[in-house]
Amino acid sequence: MPSKKAAKAAFLFMLNAWRAFSAAKNMSRSVLFRILLVLVVGLVIGGEAMYLVLRQRDAEPGAPTPAAMQALNTELAQRGADLEFVRRQLDMAEGELAVERSTRESLTTQVNTQLDQLGTLRDRLAFYEQLLPPGPGGVVSVRGLDVEHTADGLSYRVLLMRSARSGSPPFVGSLQFVADGTQDGKPKTVVLNLLRPGTPTAASATPKSGADTIPFDFDQYQRGQGLLALPAGFVPNSITLNVLEGGVVRATRSVKGPF
């Protein structure tokens, strides 16, 4: 009977829609809204088909005529086609639901992997921090030193690096340039004075004229450059940079000429 087939199709559709709705409770609003919309439309179509069957039965208590049966079958076929269309929409929504669930599981796995790697890196950082010296200044090293002779004096460029514990105060010290060379044909060692800073990063403050050290402070990296004065008649053979902290040499680097 058409009424039994329509009722069975409507029941199966509502059952599948309810299962999809139950599985989508924790999914995105767009997918949940589509499933709810499909569910409501399916209920309306199924209810309308049942209403047509019941109305036809009440309107003709006797045996239905062939014309009435044909009209009822046509209506039920149309409602069945509408129900099939809505069912396909539900299948599409369930497919999107499966894709979203798979994507969420993949993202969850990636997040857990990243958290594990972060924990490993933190453990390594804690291990390396234990190897650092206990002093607040940490370890300062001269990563690069370049000296060139110019018409006004010696132009220098320097790059410093510091390894210290997290949260340590900045390193406060000074730079000292010592030159070994000859003057009037005799060996001589002199401490070079800063003629002028090339950039603001050369020192945290501009020293007074004649000062033999260049004050500075930094956290991890420090780049500086400037111009050093040469005594009259002095020919440098090598330049040594000393990084001082409170008068104590923390790092040193030498470059040899000619300049």
Buried (B, 14 or more C-beta within 10 A) or exposed (E): EBBEEBBEBBEEBBEBBEEBBEBBEEBEEEBBEBBBBBBEBBBEBBEBBBEBBEEBEEEEEEEBEEEEBEBBEEBBEBBBEBBEBBBEBBEEBBEBBEEBBEEEEEEEEEEEEEEEEEEEEEEEEEEEEEEBEEEEBBBBBBEEBEBEBEEEBBBBBBBBBBBBBEEBEBBEBBBBBBBBBEBEEEEBEBEBBBBEBBEEBBBBEBBEEEBBBBBBBBEEEBBBBBBBBBBEEBBBEBBBBBBBBEEEEBBBBEBEBEB
